[in-house]
Amino acid sequence: LNAPIHNIMSVMANPNSCTEWVHGCTISYGFDETSFNRRYAYSVNDLPWPVKDRDYVLEINTESAPGSSQIMMEMHAVNGRKPVDDDYVRTTVAQTIYVFTPTEDNKTHMLWLQHTEPAGVLPSWLVNNLLVDIPFKSIKMLEEVAQWEKYQNGIIEYDDYGVISGVKKSPSLSKNNAPKE
């Protein structure tokens, strides 16, 4: 990705950012956050008519090895955290792993591994399109969104052991100077 890791992690720390960069994500918000390292998100993915949209409840675990600049996010579907909405088909089997590694040229290498069983019956043409479209279009958008002013110069925080503990906005982005997209 043509963006520094602190910009990428600023996007990833925003629980609403799914709608900004993930292809087809129409609703996204965080809830029941216990810490940056373990939090929850709800999202909805738009699918073409006549297929029902899918919703997800995800636990997001973010970690790094002590002193490492590589950051891993693991997300998996969880049950019982949100009531089922009859407007959507709930996806209960989903696991995604993102591994972000800064490069020497101020870019970020991203590894994306994903397994999702979207529940219900989906036509094979749709599944094949989604397998290509979602990662390709999403990665392109993540690179673009990471350049938005509101995601610039985020500060990755580490605990006393050198393990990632959060991402905060740059002090230069004050409340009086609202970030722009």
C-alpha positions as CSV (number, residue, x, y, z in Angstrom):
1,L,0.0,0.0,0.0
2,N,1.3,3.4,-0.9
3,A,0.7,4.8,2.7
4,P,2.7,4.6,5.9
5,I,1.6,2.1,8.5
6,H,0.4,4.9,11.0
7,N,-2.1,6.1,8.4
8,I,-3.3,2.6,7.7
9,M,-3.7,1.9,11.4
10,S,-5.6,5.2,11.8
11,V,-8.1,3.9,9.3
12,M,-8.2,0.5,11.0
13,A,-8.8,2.0,14.4
14,N,-11.9,3.8,13.3
15,P,-14.9,1.4,13.8
16,N,-16.9,3.3,11.1
17,S,-14.2,3.1,8.4
18,C,-15.5,-0.1,6.9
19,T,-18.0,2.0,4.9
20,E,-15.1,4.1,3.6
21,W,-12.9,1.4,2.2
22,V,-14.4,-2.1,2.2
23,H,-16.2,-2.8,-1.0
24,G,-19.9,-3.3,-0.4
25,C,-19.8,-2.3,3.3
26,T,-22.9,0.0,3.9
27,I,-23.1,0.1,7.7
28,S,-20.3,-0.2,10.3
29,Y,-19.9,0.7,13.9
30,G,-18.0,-0.4,17.0
31,F,-19.6,-1.4,20.3
32,D,-18.6,-3.1,23.6
33,E,-15.0,-2.1,23.3
34,T,-13.0,-3.5,26.1
35,S,-9.7,-2.2,24.7
36,F,-8.1,-1.4,21.4
37,N,-6.7,-4.9,21.4
38,R,-10.1,-6.5,21.8
39,R,-13.2,-4.8,20.4
40,Y,-16.4,-5.6,18.6
41,A,-17.9,-4.2,15.3
42,Y,-21.1,-4.7,13.5
43,S,-21.3,-4.3,9.7
44,V,-23.6,-4.9,6.8
45,N,-22.4,-5.8,3.3
46,D,-24.6,-5.0,0.3
47,L,-25.2,-7.8,-2.2
48,P,-27.0,-7.4,-5.5
49,W,-30.7,-8.0,-5.7
50,P,-32.4,-10.5,-5.3
51,V,-29.8,-11.7,-2.7
52,K,-30.3,-10.5,0.8
53,D,-27.6,-8.4,2.3
54,R,-25.3,-10.0,4.9
55,D,-24.6,-8.7,8.4
56,Y,-21.7,-9.6,10.7
57,V,-20.8,-9.2,14.3
58,L,-17.0,-9.4,14.6
59,E,-14.6,-9.6,17.5
60,I,-11.4,-7.7,16.5
61,N,-8.1,-8.6,18.1
62,T,-5.1,-6.4,17.4
63,E,-1.6,-7.3,18.4
64,S,2.0,-7.0,17.8
65,A,5.0,-8.9,19.1
66,P,7.0,-6.9,21.7
67,G,9.2,-4.4,19.9
68,S,7.9,-5.5,16.5
69,S,6.7,-3.0,13.9
70,Q,4.5,-5.7,12.3
71,I,0.8,-5.4,13.4
72,M,-1.8,-8.2,13.1
73,M,-5.5,-7.9,13.2
74,E,-7.6,-11.0,13.6
75,M,-11.4,-10.8,13.2
76,H,-13.9,-13.5,13.6
77,A,-17.7,-13.7,13.7
78,V,-19.3,-14.1,17.1
79,N,-22.8,-15.0,18.1
80,G,-25.1,-13.5,20.8
81,R,-23.6,-10.0,20.9
82,K,-26.4,-8.4,18.7
83,P,-29.9,-9.4,17.9
84,V,-30.5,-10.8,14.5
85,D,-32.1,-8.3,12.1
86,D,-34.6,-10.0,9.7
87,D,-33.6,-7.6,6.9
88,Y,-30.3,-9.4,6.7
89,V,-28.8,-12.8,6.7
90,R,-26.4,-13.1,9.6
91,T,-23.0,-14.5,8.7
92,T,-21.8,-16.6,11.6
93,V,-18.7,-18.2,10.1
94,A,-16.1,-15.6,9.2
95,Q,-12.4,-15.2,10.0
96,T,-10.1,-12.6,8.6
97,I,-6.5,-11.9,9.3
98,Y,-4.7,-8.7,8.3
99,V,-0.9,-8.4,8.8
100,F,0.6,-4.9,8.3
101,T,4.3,-4.5,7.9
102,P,6.0,-1.1,7.3
103,T,8.5,-1.0,4.5
104,E,11.6,1.1,4.3
105,D,10.1,3.4,1.7
106,N,7.3,4.5,4.0
107,K,4.7,2.2,2.5
108,T,2.9,-0.7,4.1
109,H,2.8,-4.4,3.1
110,M,-0.6,-5.9,3.7
111,L,-1.4,-9.6,3.9
112,W,-5.1,-10.4,3.8
113,L,-6.3,-13.9,4.6
114,Q,-10.0,-14.6,4.8
115,H,-12.5,-17.4,5.1
116,T,-16.2,-16.6,5.1
117,E,-19.3,-18.7,4.8
118,P,-22.0,-16.1,3.9
119,A,-24.9,-18.4,4.9
120,G,-27.8,-19.1,2.7
121,V,-27.7,-19.9,-1.0
122,L,-25.7,-17.7,-3.3
123,P,-25.3,-18.1,-7.1
124,S,-21.8,-19.2,-8.1
125,W,-21.4,-16.2,-10.4
126,L,-21.9,-13.9,-7.4
127,V,-19.5,-15.8,-5.2
128,N,-16.8,-15.8,-7.9
129,N,-17.2,-12.0,-8.4
130,L,-17.0,-11.3,-4.6
131,L,-13.9,-13.4,-4.3
132,V,-12.1,-11.0,-6.7
133,D,-13.9,-7.7,-6.2
134,I,-14.0,-7.4,-2.4
135,P,-10.2,-7.7,-1.8
136,F,-9.0,-6.0,-4.9
137,K,-11.4,-3.0,-4.7
138,S,-11.0,-2.8,-0.9
139,I,-7.2,-2.7,-0.9
140,K,-7.3,0.1,-3.6
141,M,-9.8,2.1,-1.5
142,L,-7.8,1.5,1.7
143,E,-4.7,3.0,0.1
144,E,-6.8,6.0,-1.0
145,V,-8.6,6.5,2.3
146,A,-5.3,6.3,4.2
147,Q,-4.4,9.5,2.4
148,W,-7.4,11.5,3.7
149,E,-6.5,14.3,6.0
150,K,-8.3,12.8,9.0
151,Y,-6.1,9.7,8.8
152,Q,-2.8,11.5,8.4
153,N,0.0,11.2,11.0
154,G,-1.8,9.0,13.5
155,I,0.3,7.9,16.4
156,I,0.6,4.2,17.1
157,E,0.8,3.7,20.9
158,Y,2.6,0.9,22.5
159,D,2.5,-0.4,26.1
160,D,5.5,-0.8,28.4
161,Y,6.3,-4.2,26.8
162,G,6.4,-2.7,23.3
163,V,3.0,-4.2,22.2
164,I,0.5,-2.1,20.3
165,S,-2.1,-0.6,22.6
166,G,-3.9,1.9,20.4
167,V,-3.9,4.5,17.7
168,K,-4.6,8.2,18.4
169,K,-5.0,11.2,16.2
170,S,-2.1,13.5,15.6
171,P,-2.3,16.5,18.0
172,S,-2.3,18.7,14.9
173,L,-5.9,17.5,14.1
174,S,-7.7,19.4,16.8
175,K,-11.5,19.6,17.4
176,N,-11.5,23.1,16.0
177,N,-9.8,22.0,12.9
178,A,-12.1,19.1,11.8
179,P,-10.4,16.6,9.6
180,K,-11.4,16.6,5.9
181,E,-12.0,13.6,3.7
